[in-house]
Amino acid sequence: MPNIFLKPAVSVIVPVYRVDKYLTECLESIVNQTLTNIEIIIVDEGDDDRCRKIIDYYQSIDCRIVAPHKKNGGYGASCNLGISMAKGEFIAIVESDDVLAPNMYEELYDLAIETGADVVKGPYYEYFSNGTLRDCSYRRKLKTSVPQKKCFSAVDYGEILEIHASLWAAIYRTSYMREKNIRFIQAKGGAYVDVGFRIDTLTNTNKIVWYDKPFYLYRVDAEGSTTNNFRLAPMIKRSEVHQAHKDQQFNEYFYPFLIKDEYLNTIGWLKNIKCSEEEIREISTNLQKLPIETIKKSPVLTGNQKNEIFACRKDPEGFLIKMNRYRRLKRAYADFDKFINFFGSQSVRYSFFCLAVIFLLASLNISEEGGFITSLTGIILGLVFIFSLCARVVQKLLSRAKEKIVNVYFQN
């Protein structure tokens, strides 16, 4: 049992809101950490629901758990309450539908003490409810682009700002957080409130440590999660990001990397979702706050992404028309792709070949008129068989052509 009189090494903050389906698995992974000297602050919305009963049970059996049942007004406010209550040397945040490896905090804490870091951050696994784990998309890149297990700053290694916020795959020194007054913005919902926190924690210190070992299992298919319910409007109104444009140092060192996040969470989504004229004008206004050179010199944007940003800045309504057309073309291509996949499958090709042979052979033993029809049927099936052989090649050629069309489309 942990010594309750020791100062906690890590205060783990768990904001909870209607996740009873996953909450037990989450809390089990926290209370069973190999680093036992932790404080667990579970902040719910004060509702008398099944989550409340689960929290009360764990609080009754584990003296490390503190559970203020309080109406807070969303994810950011809940995290802020936890930060203000934290007694630990470091702070960590866990989303209540996710799961931790049992040695997560022991290893991160030991590395933080060894290096003197203010922030120790690592990759994570995308976690599916069927048990499948998948490496996060940026792990391979950061393995070679930032120092490993030693302190650095985002000024020298801006690549750390390019990645998913993943604020829960890290621990933060409590004294650093309080000295810099780092907090979440308090807005309803969790769709974007972590962005400002991510920026503040990584741009106010030269003691960031990257540890290339995933401990955190980030559930990507949870019911009702923001991952599966993207909303454009909150992303457009991320004031803490857009106000930072006014800072010259921020634009010089940080925004060339952060701009990828701005792109992906605004105009990058317009290829998949609808956008109103008012929203596209707001996006354009935000992009116009950025110096042109910041966009041009960004090392993380592709040429096509830069073209899209400039097109949206210059003519938002025209850009929206192009995006609407692109979505229609994308749907048409997806339908054609299904058609090609059907005819290109091995079983379908084999079936058409066999039918063609059967009809052609049958035509030899049928009267002249019937033989002609049967023979014609066999020839048609044979042509379909040949088409199915070519289907995969056609599919690859169309895929390449689609990328070229997109590149040219947004240059004009």
C-alpha positions in Angstrom: 0.0 0.0 0.0 1.2 3.5 -0.7 2.3 5.8 2.1 -0.5 8.4 2.3 1.8 10.8 4.2 4.3 11.1 1.3 3.9 13.9 -1.3 2.5 12.2 -4.4 4.9 11.8 -7.2 2.2 12.2 -9.8 -1.3 13.7 -9.6 -3.5 11.9 -12.1 -6.5 14.0 -13.2 -9.5 12.1 -14.8 -12.3 14.3 -16.2 -15.4 12.2 -16.5 -18.6 12.7 -18.4 -21.0 9.8 -19.4 -18.4 7.1 -20.1 -19.7 4.4 -17.8 -19.1 1.8 -20.5 -15.4 2.3 -20.3 -14.8 3.9 -16.9 -14.0 0.8 -14.9 -11.3 -0.4 -17.4 -9.8 3.1 -17.3 -9.7 3.3 -13.5 -8.4 -0.2 -13.1 -5.4 0.8 -15.3 -4.7 3.8 -13.0 -5.1 2.3 -9.6 -2.9 -0.7 -10.6 0.1 1.5 -11.7 3.5 0.2 -10.6 4.2 3.7 -9.3 1.9 3.5 -6.2 2.7 6.9 -4.8 0.2 8.7 -6.9 -2.9 10.9 -6.3 -6.0 10.2 -8.4 -8.3 13.2 -8.9 -11.6 12.1 -10.6 -13.6 15.1 -11.6 -17.2 14.4 -12.8 -20.1 16.7 -13.5 -21.9 15.8 -10.3 -24.6 13.8 -12.1 -26.2 11.0 -10.1 -25.6 8.4 -12.8 -23.7 5.1 -13.2 -20.4 6.9 -13.5 -21.0 8.4 -10.1 -21.6 5.0 -8.6 -18.4 3.6 -10.2 -16.4 6.6 -8.9 -17.8 6.3 -5.4 -16.9 2.6 -5.3 -13.3 3.1 -6.3 -13.0 6.0 -3.8 -14.3 3.7 -1.0 -11.6 1.1 -1.7 -8.6 3.3 -2.6 -7.4 6.1 -0.2 -5.4 7.8 -3.1 -8.6 8.8 -4.9 -10.2 12.3 -4.5 -13.5 12.8 -6.2 -15.1 16.3 -6.1 -18.6 15.8 -7.5 -19.0 19.2 -9.0 -20.8 20.8 -11.9 -17.8 22.3 -13.8 -19.0 23.2 -17.3 -17.0 20.9 -19.5 -13.7 19.2 -20.0 -11.4 22.2 -19.7 -13.1 23.4 -16.4 -12.8 19.8 -15.0 -9.1 19.7 -15.8 -8.5 23.1 -14.3 -10.2 22.1 -11.1 -7.9 19.0 -10.9 -4.8 21.1 -11.6 -5.7 23.5 -8.8 -6.2 20.6 -6.4 -3.1 18.6 -7.4 -0.5 17.9 -4.7 1.8 15.8 -6.7 5.3 16.7 -8.0 4.0 16.1 -11.5 0.5 16.3 -13.2 -1.0 13.8 -15.6 -4.3 13.8 -17.4 -6.2 10.7 -18.4 -9.4 10.6 -20.6 -11.9 8.4 -18.9 -12.4 6.0 -21.9 -8.7 5.3 -22.3 -6.4 2.8 -20.8 -2.8 2.9 -19.4 0.1 0.4 -19.4 0.8 -0.5 -15.8 4.3 1.0 -15.8 3.5 4.3 -17.5 3.9 6.7 -14.6 6.8 4.9 -13.0 8.9 5.1 -16.2 7.9 8.7 -17.1 8.5 9.9 -13.5 11.9 8.2 -13.3 13.0 9.8 -16.6 11.7 13.3 -15.5 13.8 13.1 -12.3 16.8 11.8 -14.2 16.7 14.6 -16.8 15.1 17.5 -14.7 12.4 17.8 -17.4 9.3 20.0 -17.1 7.5 17.9 -19.7 8.1 14.2 -20.5 6.1 13.1 -23.5 5.8 10.0 -25.6 3.9 8.3 -28.4 0.7 6.4 -27.9 -1.3 3.5 -29.3 -4.6 3.9 -31.1 -6.8 1.5 -29.2 -9.8 -0.3 -30.7 -12.5 -2.0 -28.6 -11.7 -5.3 -30.2 -8.2 -5.1 -28.7 -6.3 -4.0 -31.7 -3.4 -1.6 -31.1 -1.9 0.7 -33.8 1.1 3.0 -33.5 0.3 6.7 -33.6 1.1 8.3 -37.0 4.0 10.4 -35.9 6.0 8.0 -33.8 8.5 7.0 -36.6 9.2 10.6 -37.5 9.9 11.9 -34.0 12.2 9.0 -33.4 14.7 10.6 -35.7 13.7 14.3 -35.7 14.0 15.2 -31.9 16.5 14.2 -29.2 15.7 11.1 -27.3 15.6 11.0 -23.5 17.3 14.3 -23.0 16.0 17.9 -22.7 15.3 20.1 -25.7 13.1 23.1 -26.6 10.4 23.7 -29.3 12.5 26.6 -30.5 15.2 24.2 -31.6 13.0 21.3 -32.5 9.7 22.6 -33.8 8.7 19.1 -34.9 7.3 18.5 -31.4 4.6 21.0 -32.2 3.5 19.2 -35.4 2.1 16.2 -33.6 -1.4 15.4 -32.2 -2.0 17.2 -28.9 -2.0 13.9 -27.0 -1.7 15.8 -23.8 -2.5 12.6 -21.9 0.6 10.8 -23.1 2.8 12.9 -20.9 3.5 14.2 -17.4 4.1 17.9 -16.5 6.0 19.4 -13.6 3.5 21.0 -11.3 5.7 23.9 -10.3 6.3 24.7 -14.0 2.6 24.6 -14.7 1.8 27.0 -11.8 4.8 29.3 -12.5 3.6 29.8 -16.1 -0.1 29.8 -15.2 -0.9 27.1 -17.7 -4.5 26.2 -17.8 -7.2 24.9 -20.2 -9.7 27.3 -21.8 -13.0 26.7 -20.2 -15.5 26.0 -23.0 -18.2 23.4 -23.2 -17.1 20.2 -24.9 -13.6 18.7 -25.4 -13.3 19.3 -29.2 -10.5 21.8 -29.1 -9.8 22.9 -25.5 -6.6 20.9 -25.4 -4.9 22.8 -28.2 -4.0 25.9 -26.1 -2.8 23.6 -23.3 -0.6 21.7 -25.7 0.9 25.0 -27.1 1.5 26.5 -23.6 3.1 23.4 -22.2 5.6 23.0 -25.1 6.5 26.6 -25.9 7.3 27.9 -22.4 10.2 25.6 -21.5 13.5 24.4 -22.8 13.1 21.2 -20.8 11.0 18.9 -22.9 12.0 15.2 -23.1 10.7 12.8 -25.7 10.5 9.1 -24.7 9.9 6.8 -27.6 7.8 4.2 -25.8 4.0 4.1 -26.0 2.2 3.5 -22.7 -1.1 5.2 -23.4 -4.0 3.4 -25.2 -6.1 6.1 -26.8 -9.5 4.7 -27.6 -10.5 5.8 -31.2 -13.9 4.1 -31.5 -15.6 5.1 -28.3 -19.3 6.1 -28.6 -19.7 9.8 -28.5 -16.0 10.7 -28.5 -14.8 13.9 -30.3 -12.6 11.7 -32.4 -15.8 10.2 -34.1 -17.9 13.3 -33.9 -15.8 16.1 -35.5 -17.4 19.6 -35.4 -15.9 22.4 -37.5 -17.3 25.4 -35.7 -15.3 24.9 -32.4 -12.1 24.5 -34.4 -12.7 27.8 -36.2 -13.1 29.7 -32.9 -9.9 28.5 -31.2 -9.0 32.0 -30.0 -5.9 30.9 -28.1 -4.4 29.7 -31.4 -5.4 32.7 -33.5 -4.4 35.3 -31.0 -0.9 33.8 -31.0 -0.5 34.9 -34.7 0.2 38.4 -33.3 3.4 37.3 -31.6 6.4 37.7 -33.8 8.5 35.1 -32.0 5.6 32.7 -32.1 5.3 33.2 -35.9 9.0 32.8 -36.4 9.7 29.7 -34.3 6.5 27.9 -33.6 3.7 28.6 -36.1 5.5 27.1 -39.2 4.9 23.8 -37.4 1.6 24.5 -35.7 0.1 25.6 -39.0 -0.3 21.9 -40.0 -2.8 21.5 -37.1 -4.7 24.6 -38.2 -4.9 23.2 -41.8 -5.9 19.7 -40.7 -8.6 20.9 -38.4 -10.2 23.4 -40.7 -9.9 23.4 -44.5 -8.4 19.9 -44.4 -11.8 18.6 -43.3 -13.7 20.3 -46.1 -13.0 17.4 -48.4 -15.2 15.3 -46.2 -17.8 17.6 -44.5 -20.0 20.5 -45.5 -19.2 24.1 -44.6 -21.3 27.2 -44.6 -20.3 30.4 -46.3 -20.1 32.1 -43.0 -17.7 29.4 -41.7 -15.5 29.6 -44.7 -15.2 33.3 -44.4 -14.2 32.9 -40.7 -11.5 30.3 -41.7 -10.2 32.7 -44.4 -10.1 35.6 -41.8 -8.0 33.4 -39.5 -5.6 32.4 -42.2 -5.2 36.0 -43.3 -3.7 36.8 -39.9 -0.7 34.6 -40.7 2.2 36.2 -42.5 2.6 34.9 -46.0 6.2 33.9 -45.4 5.2 31.8 -42.4 3.0 29.7 -44.8 5.6 29.6 -47.6 8.4 28.5 -45.3 6.5 25.9 -43.3 8.5 22.6 -43.5 5.4 20.5 -42.6 2.9 21.6 -45.2 2.9 20.0 -48.7 2.8 22.2 -51.8 -0.8 21.3 -52.3 -1.8 22.2 -48.7 -0.1 25.6 -49.1 -2.0 26.1 -52.4 -5.3 25.4 -50.6 -4.5 27.8 -47.8 -3.7 30.6 -50.3 -6.8 29.8 -52.3 -9.0 30.1 -49.2 -7.3 33.3 -48.1 -7.8 34.9 -51.5 -11.3 33.8 -52.4 -13.2 31.9 -49.6 -16.5 31.6 -51.5 -14.7 30.3 -54.7 -12.6 27.9 -52.6 -15.8 26.5 -51.0 -17.4 25.9 -54.4 -14.3 24.0 -55.4 -14.4 21.9 -52.2 -18.1 21.1 -52.8 -17.2 19.9 -56.3 -14.3 17.9 -54.9 -16.6 16.1 -52.4 -19.0 15.1 -55.2 -16.1 13.9 -57.3 -14.8 12.0 -54.4 -18.1 10.2 -53.8 -18.3 9.3 -57.5 -14.8 8.0 -57.4 -15.6 5.9 -54.3 -18.6 4.4 -56.0 -16.5 3.6 -59.1 -13.8 2.1 -56.8 -16.4 -0.3 -55.3 -17.4 -1.3 -58.8 -13.8 -1.9 -59.8 -13.1 -3.9 -56.6 -16.1 -6.1 -57.3 -15.0 -6.9 -60.9 -11.3 -7.1 -59.9 -11.8 -9.7 -57.3 -10.3 -13.1 -58.0 -13.6 -15.1 -57.4 -15.6 -12.9 -59.8 -12.9 -13.1 -62.5 -12.9 -16.9 -62.2 -16.7 -17.0 -62.4 -16.9 -15.0 -65.6 -14.1 -17.1 -67.2 -15.9 -20.4 -66.4 -19.3 -19.0 -67.6 -17.7 -17.7 -70.8 -16.1 -21.2 -71.5 -19.4 -23.0 -70.7 -21.5 -20.8 -73.1 -18.9 -21.0 -75.9 -18.8 -24.8 -75.6 -22.6 -25.0 -75.4 -23.0 -23.0 -78.6 -21.2 -25.8 -80.5 -24.0 -28.3 -79.7 -27.0 -26.0 -80.3 -29.0 -25.2 -83.4 -27.6 -22.3 -85.6 -30.0 -19.6 -84.1 -29.6 -20.7 -80.5 -25.9 -21.3 -81.0 -25.4 -17.7 -82.2 -27.1 -16.3 -79.1 -25.2 -18.6 -76.8 -22.0 -17.9 -78.5 -22.6 -14.1 -78.3 -23.3 -14.5 -74.6 -20.0 -16.3 -74.1 -18.1 -13.6 -76.0 -19.7 -10.9 -73.8 -18.8 -12.8 -70.7 -15.3 -13.3 -72.1 -15.0 -9.5 -72.6 -16.2 -8.9 -69.1 -13.5 -11.4 -67.9 -10.8 -9.4 -69.8 -12.2 -6.2 -68.3 -11.9 -7.7 -64.8 -8.3 -8.6 -65.4 -7.6 -5.0 -66.3 -9.7 -3.6 -63.4 -6.8 -3.3 -60.9 -4.5 -1.6 -63.4 -7.3 0.9 -64.2 -7.8 1.5 -60.5 -4.1 2.3 -60.0 -4.0 4.6 -63.0 -7.2 6.5 -61.8 -5.7 6.8 -58.3 -2.6 8.5 -59.6 -4.6 10.7 -61.9 -6.8 11.8 -59.0 -3.8 13.1 -57.1 -2.5 15.0 -60.1 -6.0 16.5 -60.7 -6.2 17.7 -57.1 -2.8 19.3 -57.3 -3.7 21.2 -60.4 -7.1 22.0 -59.2 -6.0 24.1 -56.2 -3.1 25.8 -58.0 -5.6 27.7 -60.2 
